[in-house]
Amino acid sequence: LRDYVASQQSDIYADKQLRLVICLANGNKPVGMVDLYDFSPRHLHAWVAIMVAREHQGRGVARMALDLLADYAFHFLHIRVLMSMVAEDNEPSIILFGAAGYRQCGLFPSFYLRDSRPVNGLCLCLTKPENLT
C-alpha cells in the first residue's frame, strides 16, 4: 500500500483517479472518503465511490460530499457523466445517490456475491446539467 501511495502523482489525468478525504468543518478529523476513479478524459466520464464512518452516517455528510464532488467534476474537470455501482439491496446508498440526483441507468445481473448469493448491481448515473458549459 505504501508503494502504491508513493507512486501516485495526485493528478487525475495521469492516475485516472482522485481520492479525497471528507473532514467535518469543525475539525481536521477524517470521517470518510470520496473517489473519482476510472476517469476517462477522452469520453469525460468517471465512476464515484464514497465511504463515511458509521458514526457520521445519516447526518448529511455523504450527500454534501457527493454534491461538492459533482460540482468539482462538472465545473473544473468538465466531466459529462458520473456513475456509481451499488448493490440492489443497499437501500441507504440507493437513497443517498437518488437524493443527489443520480438515476438508474443500468442493471448488472449477479454483479456482487453476498454470503455466496448473487446480488444485482445497479448502475446509477448523474449527467452534467445542460445549463453548465
FENQUI-V841566 format. One record per pair of residues at least 12 apart in sequence whose ideal C-beta (glycine too) atoms are under 7 Angstrom apart, sorted by the first residue. I is the first residue (numbers start at 0). J is the second residue. If there is no record, write none. Layout:
i:I j:J
i:I j:J
//
This chain:
i:11 j:35
i:11 j:38
i:11 j:76
i:12 j:40
i:15 j:37
i:15 j:38
i:16 j:34
i:16 j:35
i:16 j:36
i:16 j:38
i:17 j:34
i:17 j:35
i:18 j:32
i:18 j:34
i:19 j:32
i:19 j:33
i:20 j:32
i:21 j:33
i:21 j:51
i:21 j:60
i:21 j:64
i:30 j:51
i:30 j:52
i:30 j:55
i:30 j:60
i:31 j:49
i:31 j:50
i:31 j:51
i:31 j:52
i:31 j:55
i:31 j:60
i:31 j:64
i:32 j:50
i:33 j:49
i:33 j:64
i:33 j:68
i:34 j:47
i:34 j:48
i:35 j:47
i:35 j:68
i:35 j:72
i:36 j:48
i:43 j:77
i:43 j:78
i:43 j:79
i:44 j:78
i:44 j:79
i:44 j:80
i:44 j:82
i:45 j:72
i:45 j:78
i:45 j:81
i:46 j:82
i:46 j:83
i:47 j:68
i:47 j:81
i:47 j:82
i:47 j:83
i:48 j:83
i:49 j:61
i:49 j:64
i:49 j:65
i:61 j:95
i:62 j:95
i:62 j:98
i:62 j:99
i:65 j:99
i:66 j:99
i:69 j:81
i:69 j:125
i:73 j:127
i:73 j:131
i:74 j:131
i:78 j:127
i:79 j:126
i:79 j:127
i:80 j:124
i:80 j:126
i:81 j:124
i:81 j:125
i:82 j:122
i:82 j:123
i:82 j:124
i:83 j:96
i:83 j:101
i:83 j:123
i:84 j:110
i:84 j:120
i:84 j:122
i:85 j:120
i:85 j:121
i:85 j:123
i:86 j:111
i:86 j:118
i:86 j:120
i:87 j:118
i:87 j:119
i:87 j:121
i:88 j:118
i:93 j:121
i:96 j:123
i:99 j:125
i:100 j:125
i:101 j:123
i:101 j:124
i:101 j:125
i:102 j:123
i:102 j:124
i:103 j:121
i:103 j:123
i:104 j:122
i:104 j:123
i:104 j:124
i:105 j:122
i:106 j:119
i:106 j:121
i:107 j:119
i:107 j:120
i:107 j:122
//
